[in-house]
Amino acid sequence: MQLHGFASQALIWTSDNRFYGDSPDVSLDFTELGLNGSWRADPRLLLAAQVLVRRAGEMSDATPWLDYALADATLVSTPAYRLGVRMGRIKNPVGLYNETRDVPFTRPGIFLPQVVYFDRVRNMMLASDGLMVYGERYTDLGTFSATLGAGLPLLDANVEWNYLLDDHDGELEPEHPVPLLSLWYADPAERLRLGLSGAAMHSRFDSGSEAAIDAGNLDIRYWLASAQYNAANWTLAGEYAHILIDWRHFRPEADRHHAIQTGWYLQAAYRLSPAIELMLRYEEGDADRRLGDLHLHCPASDHSRIWVVGTRWDLGRRLMLRLEYQRHHGGFTLSYRENPPGDGVVEDWDLFAAQISLRF
């Protein structure tokens, strides 16, 4: 049995727009407190779970949330390959960081690249309730791994805000389990990693009597290509996301609409010493964000060009301090819940954040 936990508190200031709370007046509304445990019930069976208390501006109110709770069973294990299955609430193996995004110490910065990993729909991206089969093949050329699964996504009010522009009267629910595929390659020295991940969600919104939109269907297809190279003192990483979104039947006058979102980033991290790391990242995101005749009326929300510089300082094994500055052109990464479409978005803005984290 193993039991671990972490806690973090961030301070965020933005020159304009709201990011994790009322950031133009300095926000302390980004707090994380997590407790996780695992039990090796058998050499081939691992049970693990994590409860998280997370406050993230308007997007999360610190209500305890079950991030994951799963059983991982190894079916076959040999020097040449391994096969297994996971059941329960499982982290989605999407991209380089999705499976580790819940812990501050395992993120590459205070915030993940938001053009690819959307914190505004974090719970939907992090995990799903279902079953996944995974396998690894070990060869002289490196390790090839694959995960194939299906699960019900975790759809909360943030998903409605992001894709329906409001928390409407009604329920947004998945029509069936979401298929998910993840393919990875790592060279024999495990310096180079290449991956391709994808998922397809089909959901239905059943409108209530006071909903501003009709009942309809929301479909999302998400693909993410990933690459990472690790050397002794530095790491390079880059990912490209392609997302197709399809809305049907929400408006009589606009029965169907689809949009394509793309996002990519390049990131470099350099370790000055075992305790100090520097990070530089550039991100781009673009979207055609419309739902029938519900236009944003704010072109600045359709794109983002972001420069990020940050540093990490480990004050011992349990305590970490991070500082981060971001220069934004556009508001693609902003949450509609914190920046409603009618409020407008300032196109050029700055963000400064500091975070202290503890693990135990």
N, C-alpha and C positions, 0 to 999 in steps of 0.2 A: 504494500500500500504506500502510495506517495501522495502528499498533500502540499500544494503550493498556492501562492497568491501574489497579487500585485496591487499597487495603488498609484495613481498619478493625478496631478493637478496642473492645468495649463492656464496661462494668462495670454489673452489674444487682443491685439489692437489692429484695427483697420482704418485707413484714411476715409473710406466710404464703404457703403453696403454692409449688410449684417452677415457675419460668419461665426457660427457657434455662439449665438447670443447677441447682445447689444455691443458689438465689438468697437464701433466708433467711440464709445465711451469707456472702453476697456472692459472686456468680458472675462469672467472667471467661471463661465458656464461650460467648461470642458473638464469633466472629472470622471475617472474610471476606477472602479474597485472590483477586483475579480478574485474568485476562489475556485481552484480546480483540483481534481483528484483523479488518481488512476489506481487500478488494482489488477495485478497479474494473477487472475484467478486460476490460470493453468498456463503452462509454457506456450500454449497456442492460443490463449484467449486473454484479451486485454479489455477491461471495462474502464471508461473514462467519461468525465463530465466537467462542465464549468458553468458557474453562475456569475453573471456580471451585473453590477450596478453602474449604469452609465448615464451621465448627464451631458447632453450635447446641444445646448441652445434650445430652440423650439423643436428639434428633431427627436430628443429623448429626455424624459423627465425623471430619470434615476429610479424608475420602477425595476425591481430585480427581473432579470431575463435569463433564460436558459440558453446559453450560446450553443452548447453541444452536449449530447449524452448518447454514447454509442458503445457498441460491442464490436471489437475487432478480432476476428477469428482467422488464424493462419491455417489454410487447408492443406497446403503442400509446401515444404521448404527443403531445397537441395542446394548444393554449391552452384548449380547452374541456373536455377530459377526459383521463384516463390509465387504462390497464389494465395489470395485471401479474400475475405468478404467483410464489409462493415455494415452494421444495421443500426438504425435509430436516428437521432438528429446528428447529421454528419456535416462536417465542414466541406464546402464545395472546393475540389482541387482545381481552382481556376487561377492561372497565372503564377507569378513568382511569389506573391505575398498574401493572397487571399486566405490561405490556411493559417497564417501567422499574424493576421492584421488585428486580432483581438488583444494582443499583448504589446504594450508600449516598447518593451526591450527588443522585440523582433521586427519592428517596423523600420524602414530605412530613414524615416524622419518623423517629426511630430504628426504630419499628415501624409498619407499615401498619395501618389499621383492621382489627383481627382478627375483627370480626363479619362482614366481607365478604371479606377476603383472608386465607385461613387459612395461616399459616406452618407449622402442624402437618401440612399436606399440600402444602407449597410446590412440590415438583418436579412433582406432578400438575397444579397450577394453572399453573405458569410456561410450560411448553412441551409440544409433542407432535410425534411423528414422522409427517409426512405431506405434504400439499399444500394450499395455500390460494390462491385467486384473489381479487384485490382490484381495486377501481375507485374513481376519484374523478371527480366532475362539478363543474365550476366555473361558477357562475352569479352574476348580480347579487344574488341573495338570500343567497349564501354557498356553501360547499362541502359537497356531499353525498358520503359515502363508504360503501363496503360491503365486507365481507370474507366469503367463503364458503369453507369448507374442511372437511377431515376428516383425522384423524390418530390414531395410537395413543397413549394417555396413558401417562405414566411412573409406574407403580405400584410403590411401594417399601413397606418395612415400616411406614412412618408411615401409609400409607393403611389398612392392616389394623388398626393400633392405633386409628385414628380411627373407623372404621366397623364393625369387628368386635371391638373392645375388647381385642385382644391380637395378638401376632405368632404366629399359629397354625401348626402343622405343615401345610404345604401351600402352594399357589401361587395368588395372585390375579392373573388376567390378563384383559385386555380381550377381549370376544367379537368385536368388529369395530371399525374406526376410528370415532372420536367425531365426529359432525357438529358444526360450530361456525359461528355466524352473528354478525356484528358490524355494526351500523349507526350512523353518526355524522353529525351536522350541526355546522358551525361558521359563525358569521356572517361577513360580509365583513371585519370588523376582527379576527376570530379572538379575540374576547373571550368570547363565549358558545359553549360546547360542550355538546351533548346527545347521549347515546348509549344504545343498547340492545344487550346482548350475551347470548348464550346458548349452552349446550352440553348434550349428552345422552350420558352414558356408560353402557354396558352391559358388565358384567364378570362373570366366573365364578370362584368359589373351588373348587379341587380339593383336597379335604382329604387329609392324610396319615394314616398309621395311628395317630398319637398326637394328632390334632386333637381339641379339645373340642367342635367343631361339625361338622355334616355338610357335604357339598358343597352349594353353593347359588349363587344369583345376586344380585348387587348392582347396582342401577340408580340413577343420580344424574342429575337434571335441574336445571340451574343457570341462573337468569336474573338479570341485573344491569342496572338502570336507573341512568344516570349524568347528572350535570349539574355544570357548572363555569363560573364567571364570573371573568375576569381584568381587573383595573383596573391603574392605574399602580403603586400601592403595596400592593394587597391582592388576595387571591384567596379566593373562596367556592367550596366544593365539597360535594356530597352524593351518596350512592349508596344504593340499596335492592336487596337480594338476596333472592330467593325460591328455595329449594332443596327439591326433593321427592326423598326417599330411599326406596327400596323394597328390602326383603330378602325372598328367597324360598328356602324349602327348607332353611334352616340348622338348624331344630329341628323334629322330628316333631310335637311338641305345639303348635307355633306356626308353621305352614307359611308364613305370609306376614305381613309387618308393614311398614307404611309410616309415615314421619314427615315433617313439614314443618319446615324451619328458615327463619327470617327474620333478616335483619340490616340495619341502616341506620346511617348516621352523617351528621353535619353538621360541617363543618370550615371554619375561617377562619384565614388567614395574613396577617400585616401586616408589611411591610418597613420597619423604622425607618430603614434606610440600605441601600446596596448590599451591606453585609457582615453585617447583623444582621436576623434575621427572627423574629417571634413567632408561635406557633401555638396555637389553642384548638380542641378537638374534643370532641363528645359522641357516644357510640356506644351502640346497643342491639342485643342478639342474643337470640333465643329458639329453643328446640328441644325436641322430644319425642324424647329419645334412648333408644331401647330396641331390642334385637335379640331378638325372640322373648321368652324368659323371662330374658334377660340384662339385668336392670335395673341402673341405676347405684347405686340406693339412696342417692342424694345429690342432693336437689332443687336444691342450689346450683349444680350443673353444667348445669342446663337454661336458665340465663339469665345475661346480663351487662348491667350498666348502668355505663358508664365515662366519667369525665371525664378529659381529657388536656390538659395544658399543656406547651409545649416552646419551646425557643429554638434557633436555628441561628446560628453565628458563623463566617464564612469568614475564616480567617487567611491572606489571600492567595488566589491562584488555585488552589492545589493542596491546601491543608489546611483541614479543616472540623472544628469542635467542636459537638456537640449535647448538650443537657441535656433531660430529659423526666421529668415526674411524672404518674402515673396513679392515680386513685382508683377501685377496682373494687367493685361489688356483684354477686357471682355469679362462676361459673367457666366460663362457656360458651366462653371463648377459650383455656382451658388444654388442653395436650396430655395425652391419656390415657397416653402413653408415659412422661411425667414425673410424672403424677399418676394412678396406676392407680385404677380405680373403687373398689376395696376400701379405699383409704387415706382417703377422705373429702376434702372440699374446704371450706376456711374461706370463708364467704360474703363477708365484708367485709375487704378487704385493700388494701394500698398497694404501688406499684411506683415505684422511682426508677432511672433509667438515665442514664449518660453515655457518649458515644461520640466517638472521634477517628478521622477518616478522611483518607486521603491518596490522591491520584490522580496518575498519571504517564503 
